[in-house]
Amino acid sequence: MGEPDLPRLLLEASRAVGAQVVASLEERGFPDARPGHGAVFMHIDRRSGTRLVDLARRARMTKQGMMLVVDDLENRGYVRRVPDPEDARSKMVRLTARGRRYVAEARRAVAAVEARARRELGDRRYESLRSALEEMIGAPAEPLEP
């Protein structure tokens, strides 16, 4: 069998990093963390909340797929749906106190995974990897909102 192609390598790297973040979150008191939850946590406006349709668009998911993730997170106590003050027909997805704690710990977990990658690759290779990935997606990766 030949060498894996680029999409396969990127997918496997993403899965490996996601698994490391989940393991770190489990150690930090969030045993129900799942990689798929990032679709909400990476795209939600932490202060005001976000409409489900906007979460789906930002995460490049279907509205139905995002609804399943939000339902799961609501059942776990990380988010809640509240009336949208600008549109009575719509709901906003907002973080609960537990969701805000999760986001804070997720930031620490991601920082730890990145630090480990930097140590393993060395500064120059790590920065090259980041630059190459940013170039491939067409823009620098946006930091998570505080």
Residue frames as a rotation matrix with the C-alpha (Angstrom) as fourth column:
MET 1
0.585 0.811 0.000 0.00
0.811 -0.585 0.000 0.00
0.000 0.000 -1.000 0.00
GLY 2
-0.099 -0.640 0.762 1.33
0.615 -0.641 -0.459 3.45
0.782 0.423 0.457 -0.91
GLU 3
-0.924 -0.275 -0.266 1.79
0.381 -0.596 -0.707 6.51
0.037 -0.754 0.655 1.23
PRO 4
-0.004 0.966 -0.260 -1.42
0.890 -0.116 -0.442 8.07
-0.456 -0.233 -0.859 2.58
ASP 5
-0.141 0.025 0.990 -2.67
0.730 -0.673 0.122 11.04
0.669 0.740 0.076 0.59
LEU 6
-0.860 -0.304 0.409 -2.84
0.047 -0.846 -0.531 14.55
0.507 -0.438 0.742 2.04
PRO 7
-0.011 0.908 0.419 -6.56
-0.671 -0.318 0.670 14.50
0.741 -0.274 0.613 2.95
ARG 8
0.595 0.200 -0.779 -6.02
0.281 0.856 0.434 11.27
0.753 -0.477 0.453 4.88
LEU 9
-0.407 -0.834 -0.372 -3.01
0.731 -0.053 -0.681 12.69
0.548 -0.549 0.631 6.74
LEU 10
-0.740 0.177 0.649 -4.91
-0.333 -0.935 -0.125 15.86
0.585 -0.309 0.750 7.64
LEU 11
0.354 0.934 -0.055 -7.93
-0.483 0.232 0.844 13.85
0.801 -0.273 0.533 8.82
GLU 12
0.442 -0.241 -0.864 -5.81
0.604 0.792 0.088 11.53
0.663 -0.561 0.496 10.96
ALA 13
-0.706 -0.705 0.062 -3.86
0.466 -0.529 -0.709 14.47
0.533 -0.472 0.702 12.41
SER 14
-0.392 0.657 0.644 -7.12
-0.608 -0.710 0.355 16.21
0.691 -0.252 0.678 13.27
ARG 15
0.617 0.637 -0.462 -8.45
-0.121 0.657 0.744 13.08
0.778 -0.403 0.482 14.93
ALA 16
-0.002 -0.709 -0.705 -5.23
0.786 0.435 -0.439 12.63
0.618 -0.555 0.556 16.93
VAL 17
-0.858 -0.295 0.420 -5.26
0.045 -0.858 -0.511 16.23
0.511 -0.419 0.750 18.15
GLY 18
-0.023 0.946 0.324 -8.99
-0.647 -0.261 0.716 16.01
0.762 -0.193 0.618 18.94
ALA 19
0.555 0.186 -0.811 -8.42
0.315 0.855 0.411 12.84
0.770 -0.484 0.416 20.96
GLN 20
-0.491 -0.799 -0.347 -5.63
0.698 -0.122 -0.705 14.54
0.521 -0.589 0.618 22.92
VAL 21
-0.716 0.297 0.632 -7.88
-0.415 -0.909 -0.043 17.51
0.561 -0.294 0.774 23.72
VAL 22
0.382 0.910 -0.158 -10.74
-0.444 0.331 0.832 15.21
0.810 -0.248 0.531 24.78
ALA 23
0.241 -0.365 -0.899 -8.39
0.671 0.732 -0.118 13.18
0.701 -0.575 0.421 27.02
SER 24
-0.815 -0.570 0.100 -7.15
0.357 -0.631 -0.688 16.40
0.456 -0.525 0.719 28.62
LEU 25
-0.367 0.771 0.521 -10.74
-0.669 -0.608 0.428 17.58
0.646 -0.192 0.739 29.17
GLU 26
0.504 0.503 -0.702 -11.60
0.079 0.782 0.618 14.26
0.860 -0.367 0.354 30.78
GLU 27
-0.248 -0.706 -0.663 -8.69
0.825 0.205 -0.527 14.77
0.508 -0.678 0.532 33.19
ARG 28
-0.942 -0.126 0.311 -9.99
0.016 -0.942 -0.335 18.29
0.335 -0.311 0.889 33.90
GLY 29
-0.765 0.643 0.030 -13.40
0.023 0.074 -0.997 17.06
-0.643 -0.762 -0.071 35.04
PHE 30
0.020 0.780 -0.626 -15.36
-0.874 -0.290 -0.390 16.86
-0.486 0.555 0.675 31.78
PRO 31
-0.600 -0.330 0.729 -15.72
-0.136 0.940 0.313 13.12
-0.788 0.089 -0.609 31.12
ASP 32
0.264 0.793 0.550 -18.49
0.550 0.345 -0.761 13.68
-0.793 0.503 -0.345 28.59
ALA 33
0.059 -0.330 -0.942 -16.38
-0.576 -0.782 0.238 15.80
-0.815 0.528 -0.236 26.21
ARG 34
0.373 0.076 0.925 -16.60
0.627 0.714 -0.312 14.78
-0.684 0.696 0.219 22.55
PRO 35
-0.707 -0.705 0.061 -14.70
0.503 -0.440 0.744 16.11
-0.498 0.556 0.665 19.53
GLY 36
-0.390 0.628 0.674 -17.99
0.798 -0.134 0.587 16.92
0.459 0.767 -0.449 17.79
HIS 37
0.465 0.567 -0.680 -18.93
0.847 -0.509 0.154 19.38
-0.258 -0.648 -0.717 20.53
GLY 38
-0.493 -0.758 -0.428 -16.27
0.539 -0.652 0.533 21.71
-0.683 0.032 0.730 19.18
ALA 39
-0.526 0.359 0.771 -18.67
0.744 -0.245 0.622 22.62
0.412 0.901 -0.138 16.37
VAL 40
0.646 0.761 0.059 -20.63
0.596 -0.552 0.584 24.62
0.476 -0.342 -0.810 18.93
PHE 41
0.619 -0.381 -0.686 -17.91
0.596 -0.341 0.727 25.73
-0.511 -0.859 0.016 21.32
MET 42
-0.474 -0.869 0.138 -15.63
0.746 -0.313 0.588 27.07
-0.467 0.382 0.797 18.58
HIS 43
-0.693 0.220 0.687 -18.40
0.533 -0.486 0.693 29.09
0.486 0.846 0.220 16.94
ILE 44
0.355 0.885 -0.301 -20.72
0.875 -0.202 0.439 30.34
0.328 -0.420 -0.846 19.68
ASP 45
-0.117 -0.285 0.951 -20.66
-0.109 -0.948 -0.298 33.99
0.987 -0.139 0.080 20.73
ARG 46
-0.550 -0.247 -0.798 -19.77
0.594 0.556 -0.581 33.53
0.587 -0.794 -0.159 24.35
ARG 47
-0.970 0.164 -0.180 -21.53
0.026 -0.666 -0.746 36.58
-0.242 -0.728 0.642 25.73
SER 48
-0.458 0.837 -0.299 -24.69
-0.831 -0.522 -0.191 36.96
-0.316 0.161 0.935 23.67
GLY 49
-0.060 0.410 0.910 -25.21
0.096 0.910 -0.404 33.47
-0.994 0.064 -0.094 22.27
THR 50
-0.798 -0.257 -0.546 -25.78
-0.523 -0.156 0.838 32.53
-0.300 0.954 -0.010 18.66
ARG 51
0.356 0.919 -0.169 -28.71
-0.862 0.253 -0.440 31.43
-0.362 0.302 0.882 16.54
LEU 52
0.262 -0.189 0.946 -28.59
0.030 0.982 0.187 27.76
-0.965 -0.021 0.263 15.59
VAL 53
0.896 0.111 0.429 -28.62
0.419 0.103 -0.902 28.58
-0.145 0.988 0.046 11.88
ASP 54
0.725 -0.683 0.089 -25.56
-0.616 -0.701 -0.359 30.83
0.307 0.205 -0.929 12.37
LEU 55
0.174 -0.644 0.745 -23.75
-0.652 0.491 0.578 28.12
-0.738 -0.586 -0.334 14.34
ALA 56
0.533 0.099 0.841 -24.41
0.385 0.856 -0.345 25.69
-0.754 0.507 0.418 11.49
ARG 57
0.971 -0.158 0.182 -23.17
0.096 -0.437 -0.894 28.15
0.220 0.886 -0.409 8.86
ARG 58
0.507 -0.821 0.263 -20.01
-0.862 -0.491 0.127 28.97
0.024 -0.291 -0.956 10.82
ALA 59
-0.027 -0.487 0.873 -19.25
-0.509 0.758 0.407 25.28
-0.860 -0.434 -0.269 11.40
ARG 60
-0.458 -0.066 -0.887 -20.11
-0.884 0.137 0.446 24.42
0.092 0.988 -0.121 7.79
MET 61
-0.936 0.277 0.215 -22.73
0.194 0.919 -0.342 21.93
-0.292 -0.279 -0.915 8.92
THR 62
-0.424 0.887 0.185 -26.37
0.318 -0.045 0.947 21.38
0.848 0.460 -0.263 8.11
LYS 63
-0.281 0.443 0.851 -28.90
-0.788 -0.613 0.059 22.97
0.548 -0.654 0.521 10.43
GLN 64
0.748 0.615 -0.248 -30.15
-0.411 0.723 0.556 19.48
0.521 -0.314 0.794 11.29
GLY 65
0.235 -0.763 -0.602 -26.65
0.552 0.615 -0.563 18.27
0.800 -0.200 0.566 12.19
MET 66
-0.691 -0.473 0.546 -26.05
-0.101 -0.685 -0.722 21.31
0.715 -0.554 0.426 14.37
MET 67
0.186 0.840 0.510 -29.42
-0.802 -0.171 0.573 20.81
0.568 -0.515 0.642 16.06
LEU 68
0.723 0.042 -0.689 -28.31
0.182 0.951 0.249 17.30
0.666 -0.306 0.680 17.11
VAL 69
-0.337 -0.916 -0.219 -25.08
0.589 -0.023 -0.808 18.66
0.735 -0.401 0.547 18.63
VAL 70
-0.604 0.175 0.778 -26.94
-0.497 -0.846 -0.195 21.47
0.623 -0.504 0.598 20.42
ASP 71
0.549 0.834 -0.062 -29.55
-0.516 0.396 0.760 19.01
0.658 -0.385 0.647 21.71
ASP 72
0.407 -0.486 -0.774 -26.78
0.579 0.792 -0.193 16.81
0.707 -0.369 0.604 23.09
LEU 73
-0.667 -0.726 0.167 -25.02
0.370 -0.518 -0.771 19.77
0.646 -0.453 0.614 24.75
GLU 74
-0.220 0.678 0.701 -28.30
-0.707 -0.606 0.364 21.04
0.672 -0.415 0.613 26.19
ASN 75
0.734 0.498 -0.460 -29.01
-0.124 0.766 0.631 17.60
0.667 -0.406 0.624 27.68
ARG 76
0.130 -0.797 -0.590 -25.52
0.809 0.430 -0.402 17.63
0.574 -0.425 0.700 29.24
GLY 77
0.673 0.272 -0.688 -26.06
0.687 -0.575 0.445 21.10
-0.275 -0.772 -0.574 30.72
TYR 78
-0.386 -0.922 -0.035 -23.53
0.810 -0.356 0.465 23.04
-0.441 0.151 0.884 28.61
VAL 79
-0.974 0.145 0.174 -25.93
-0.018 -0.814 0.580 25.25
0.225 0.562 0.796 26.65
ARG 80
-0.335 0.939 -0.084 -29.52
0.559 0.126 -0.819 26.41
-0.758 -0.321 -0.567 26.82
ARG 81
-0.550 0.285 0.785 -31.90
0.701 -0.352 0.620 27.83
0.453 0.891 -0.006 24.27
VAL 82
-0.408 0.422 -0.810 -33.39
0.498 -0.640 -0.585 31.23
-0.765 -0.642 0.051 25.02
PRO 83
0.652 0.694 0.304 -35.72
0.657 -0.318 -0.683 33.52
-0.377 0.645 -0.664 23.02
ASP 84
-0.429 -0.735 0.525 -33.93
0.896 -0.421 0.143 35.67
0.116 0.532 0.839 20.45
PRO 85
-0.212 0.368 -0.905 -34.52
0.493 -0.759 -0.425 39.30
-0.843 -0.537 -0.021 21.46
GLU 86
-0.655 -0.111 -0.748 -34.45
-0.463 -0.723 0.513 40.36
-0.598 0.682 0.422 17.79
ASP 87
-0.509 0.478 -0.716 -36.68
-0.649 0.333 0.684 37.63
0.565 0.813 0.141 16.33
ALA 88
-0.099 0.564 0.820 -39.54
-0.940 0.218 -0.264 36.10
-0.327 -0.797 0.508 18.32
ARG 89
0.822 0.435 -0.368 -39.60
-0.551 0.771 -0.319 33.08
0.145 0.465 0.873 15.99
SER 90
0.309 -0.831 -0.463 -35.99
-0.103 0.454 -0.885 32.21
0.945 0.321 0.055 16.70
LYS 91
0.984 -0.114 -0.137 -33.97
0.159 0.214 0.964 30.93
-0.081 -0.970 0.228 19.65
MET 92
0.357 -0.927 0.112 -30.46
-0.769 -0.360 -0.528 31.77
0.530 0.103 -0.842 20.72
VAL 93
0.670 -0.303 -0.678 -28.05
0.486 0.869 0.093 29.11
0.561 -0.392 0.730 21.94
ARG 94
0.461 -0.491 0.739 -26.21
-0.670 -0.739 -0.072 30.35
0.581 -0.462 -0.670 25.03
LEU 95
-0.383 -0.682 -0.623 -23.55
0.087 0.645 -0.760 28.84
0.920 -0.345 -0.188 27.23
THR 96
0.846 0.509 -0.158 -24.52
0.161 0.038 0.986 27.89
0.508 -0.860 -0.050 30.77
ALA 97
0.603 -0.662 0.445 -22.11
-0.782 -0.380 0.494 28.38
-0.158 -0.646 -0.747 33.67
ARG 98
0.428 -0.427 0.797 -20.96
0.064 0.894 0.444 24.79
-0.902 -0.139 0.410 33.08
GLY 99
0.761 -0.096 0.641 -20.48
0.648 0.130 -0.750 25.59
-0.011 0.987 0.161 29.38
ARG 100
0.804 -0.493 0.331 -18.34
-0.403 -0.862 -0.307 28.62
0.437 0.114 -0.892 30.22
ARG 101
0.428 -0.661 0.616 -16.19
-0.625 0.275 0.730 26.48
-0.652 -0.698 -0.295 32.54
TYR 102
0.570 -0.161 0.806 -15.86
0.491 0.853 -0.177 23.91
-0.659 0.497 0.565 29.77
VAL 103
0.882 -0.228 0.413 -14.72
0.275 -0.464 -0.842 26.58
0.384 0.856 -0.347 27.30
ALA 104
0.630 -0.681 0.374 -12.11
-0.775 -0.584 0.241 27.85
0.054 -0.441 -0.896 29.76
GLU 105
0.277 -0.521 0.807 -10.78
-0.316 0.744 0.589 24.32
-0.907 -0.418 0.042 30.33
ALA 106
0.747 0.024 0.664 -10.89
0.567 0.500 -0.655 23.58
-0.348 0.866 0.360 26.60
ARG 107
0.863 -0.478 0.164 -8.68
-0.309 -0.755 -0.579 26.62
0.400 0.449 -0.799 25.97
ARG 108
0.290 -0.772 0.565 -6.20
-0.869 0.035 0.494 25.27
-0.402 -0.634 -0.661 28.52
ALA 109
0.410 -0.082 0.908 -6.38
0.119 0.992 0.036 21.78
-0.904 0.093 0.417 27.01
VAL 110
0.919 -0.067 0.387 -5.76
0.384 -0.055 -0.922 23.12
0.083 0.996 -0.025 23.49
ALA 111
0.660 -0.720 0.216 -2.84
-0.707 -0.692 -0.147 25.21
0.255 -0.055 -0.965 24.76
ALA 112
0.231 -0.569 0.789 -1.34
-0.587 0.565 0.580 22.10
-0.776 -0.597 -0.203 26.39
VAL 113
0.611 0.038 0.791 -1.73
0.483 0.774 -0.410 20.07
-0.627 0.632 0.454 23.18
GLU 114
0.930 -0.284 0.236 -0.14
0.041 -0.554 -0.831 22.87
0.366 0.782 -0.503 21.16
ALA 115
0.476 -0.792 0.383 2.74
-0.871 -0.361 0.335 23.15
-0.127 -0.493 -0.861 23.64
ARG 116
0.294 -0.326 0.898 3.33
-0.104 0.923 0.369 19.40
-0.950 -0.202 0.238 23.38
ALA 117
0.810 0.040 0.584 3.31
0.555 0.265 -0.788 19.60
-0.187 0.963 0.193 19.56
ARG 118
0.826 -0.542 0.158 5.78
-0.443 -0.796 -0.412 22.50
0.349 0.270 -0.897 19.68
ARG 119
0.283 -0.738 0.613 8.10
-0.759 0.219 0.613 20.47
-0.587 -0.639 -0.498 21.96
GLU 120
0.369 -0.084 0.926 7.89
0.253 0.967 -0.013 17.39
-0.894 0.239 0.378 19.75
LEU 121
0.762 0.006 0.648 8.36
0.647 -0.026 -0.762 19.24
0.012 1.000 -0.024 16.46
GLY 122
-0.440 -0.846 -0.302 10.60
0.828 -0.512 0.227 22.05
-0.347 -0.150 0.926 17.60
ASP 123
-0.075 0.435 -0.897 9.82
0.135 -0.887 -0.442 25.73
-0.988 -0.154 0.008 17.14
ARG 124
-0.650 -0.256 -0.715 10.77
-0.574 -0.451 0.683 25.99
-0.498 0.855 0.146 13.48
ARG 125
-0.945 0.316 -0.080 8.85
0.187 0.727 0.661 22.92
0.267 0.610 -0.746 12.29
TYR 126
-0.342 0.855 -0.389 5.84
0.812 0.061 -0.580 23.83
-0.473 -0.514 -0.715 14.45
GLU 127
-0.134 0.261 -0.956 5.69
-0.151 -0.959 -0.240 27.36
-0.979 0.112 0.168 13.01
SER 128
-0.862 -0.203 -0.465 6.14
-0.484 0.057 0.873 25.97
-0.150 0.978 -0.147 9.48
LEU 129
-0.781 0.625 0.011 3.28
0.621 0.773 0.129 23.55
0.072 0.108 -0.992 10.03
ARG 130
-0.096 0.770 -0.631 0.99
0.592 -0.465 -0.658 26.30
-0.800 -0.436 -0.411 11.33
SER 131
-0.361 -0.106 -0.927 1.91
-0.470 -0.838 0.279 28.61
-0.806 0.536 0.253 8.46
ALA 132
-0.982 -0.026 -0.186 1.34
-0.175 0.493 0.853 25.90
0.069 0.870 -0.488 5.87
LEU 133
-0.537 0.839 -0.086 -2.06
0.836 0.514 -0.194 25.00
-0.118 -0.176 -0.977 7.34
GLU 134
-0.048 0.496 -0.867 -3.10
0.245 -0.836 -0.491 28.66
-0.968 -0.237 -0.081 7.53
GLU 135
-0.651 -0.254 -0.715 -2.08
-0.584 -0.434 0.686 29.10
-0.485 0.864 0.134 3.90
MET 136
-0.956 0.292 0.038 -4.06
0.263 0.788 0.556 26.02
0.132 0.542 -0.830 2.89
ILE 137
-0.181 0.953 -0.244 -7.24
0.939 0.094 -0.331 27.32
-0.293 -0.289 -0.912 4.50
GLY 138
-0.005 0.141 0.990 -6.66
0.764 -0.638 0.094 30.79
0.645 0.757 -0.104 3.10
ALA 139
0.396 0.130 0.909 -6.39
-0.344 -0.897 0.278 32.76
0.851 -0.423 -0.311 6.33
PRO 140
-0.767 -0.617 0.175 -4.80
-0.360 0.187 -0.914 32.71
0.531 -0.764 -0.366 9.76
ALA 141
-0.277 0.649 -0.708 -6.72
0.697 0.643 0.318 30.60
0.662 -0.406 -0.630 12.23
GLU 142
0.068 0.392 0.918 -8.95
-0.356 -0.849 0.389 32.78
0.932 -0.354 0.081 14.37
PRO 143
-0.926 -0.368 -0.081 -8.32
-0.042 0.314 -0.948 32.60
0.375 -0.875 -0.306 18.10
LEU 144
-0.168 0.881 -0.443 -11.22
0.859 0.351 0.373 31.61
0.484 -0.318 -0.815 20.33
GLU 145
0.054 0.310 0.949 -13.11
-0.156 -0.936 0.314 34.59
0.986 -0.165 -0.002 21.72
PRO 146
-0.895 -0.447 0.008 -12.37
-0.068 0.118 -0.991 35.13
0.441 -0.887 -0.136 25.43
